[in-house]
Amino acid sequence: VSILAVFAMALALTAGVAATEISSTAVYINGVLANDGVAIYPGDTIAVKVVFTVENPISTATDYDHYLNDVTVKAELNGYNDDVSQKVFVGRTLEGKTYTKTLSLKVPYDLKDDSSDAAEIVVSIEGENNGVDFTADDTIVSVEVQRVPYDASIMSVS
C-alpha cells in the first residue's frame, strides 16, 4: 500500500467531520441577562440559568450522529478560596435545538474589610459524539460581590 493511498483514505475519513459548536450561549443571573457588571451578595444562593444551542454535530454521516451525548453544564464562581461550583447532566442534545439548565451557586462570605470585590462566573459545556469528546469555549461573566447593606431589624419591643 502506497503512502499516498493511506493519506487519501485518512483525508476521506475526515472530510465528513464538521466542528461542533455551541451557539448563542446566554447566561442569566437571578433572571437578569448577565452582562458584565451584575451585582451579587455574600451568603446569597444565586440562580445561574444557561441557555445554549447545539450546531454542526461532530459527525454528520448518519441520522444517529446529529446530537451530542452525555452533555453536562457547569457553573463555577471564581475568585474565592472555596470551590463554588455546580455541574448538571443534560444528556443527549439534538442539532439545532435550544436547551436550558439552571444551576445554583452559594456566594461565600469572603469580603473581609472590602465593600465589594470582583469575581467571575465561568460556564462550561461538555459532551461527546461517536467517541469524540467535545468542550465548548467557556462563557465568562464578571460579577461584583457587594457587602450586604445594613439591615435595620427590630429585635424586640418592650
N, C-alpha and C positions, 0 to 999 in steps of 0.2 A: 504494500500500500504506500503510495507516494505521500509525501508530506503535504503536498498541495491538496490531495483528496481529503486528508484529515482536517486541514484548515477550512476547506469548503463545507465539510459536514458540520464543523463547530459553528461556522457562520450561519448556516441554515437553521441550526437548532436555536440560536439566539435571536434570529430575525423576528420571530413572532412574540418576543417578550417585550412588553411595554413597562415603563416605570409606573408603579402605583403612586398615587397622590392622594393626600387628604386635602380636599379643597374647602374653602370657606369655613375654616375653623373659627368659631366665635366663643368667647369666654364671658360669662356673666357672673358678677359677684353680688350676692343678695338681690338678684333680679335686675341689676344695673349692668349695661354693657361695659365691660372692663377695659376702658381705655386707660392709659397711664394716668395716675393721679387719684385713684379710688382710695378713700379713707376707710380704715377698719380699726377696731378697738381691741386691746388686750382682754382676754377672757371670753370674747365672743366666739361662737361657733358660726363660721361663715359658710354659705352655700355657694359652691363653685359649679356653675352649670356650663357644660361643654357641649357645643353643637358642631358636628362635622359631617362631611360628605365624602364617600369613597369614590374616587375616579380612577379610571385606567388600571384595573387589577393587573397584577404582575404577569399573568399569562392569559391570553385570550384564545387559546387553542380550542377549547370546548365550552359548552354551556356551563359545565361544572366549575369553571375557572373564573367566573365573573363575580368573585367575592373574596373577602379575606376571612380567615378562620382565627379563632382564639384571640379576638381583638380585646385589648384592655385599654382603659383610660386611667391615667394617674395625675393627680394634682399634688403639688408639693409647695409648701411655704418656706422659702429660703431666707436666711438672714438670722437664724436662731440656732442656739446650741442643741436644742431638742429636735428630733426628727418629727416634723409635722407634715404628714402626707396621708393620702388615701388612694387606693387602687381598686377599680371596679371592673368586673368582667362584662363585656358587651356580647361576646360570642361571634357568630357569623354575621358579616355585613355584606350587603349586595351593592353592586356597581350602581352609582347614580342616586342612591338613597341617602337620606339625611337621618342622622342618629343624634339623640340627646341623652346625656348622663349627668346627674347631679351628685357631686361629692361634697363631703363636709370636712372642714378643717377647723380645729380649735386653736385660736390665736393665743400663744403663751404670754405670760406676764414678764417680759424681759426688758422693759424700758429703763429701769433704774431711775436716774435723775432726769432723763430726757423727756421733753414734752411730746416728741414724735420721733419716729425712726423709719427709714426706708427699708422695704423688703420686696421680694419678688414672689409671684406665684408662677410656677413652671408647670405647664400641662404637656404631658407626653402621651402619644397614642402608638400602640404596637399591635402587630398581628403577624400572620403567616399565610402563604398561599403556595400549595404544592411543594411544601418543604422549604420554601424560601422565606426567611424572616424579613419583616418589614417594620421600620421605625419611621414615623413622620417627624418632620422638623418640630422641635419644641416650640410651643407658644408661650412667650414670657410676658407677664403683665406686672408693671411696677405698681406697688401699693404703698400707702403711707399709714403706718401704725401710730395712732394718736393715743395719748394718755386719756383715760376715761375722765370726762368732765366732772366737776364737783357735783355730788349728788346730795342735795339737802333733803334728808328724810327726818320726819318726826318720829323719834324712838319711843317716847311715852308722854302722856299728858296727865298731870296731877291735879 
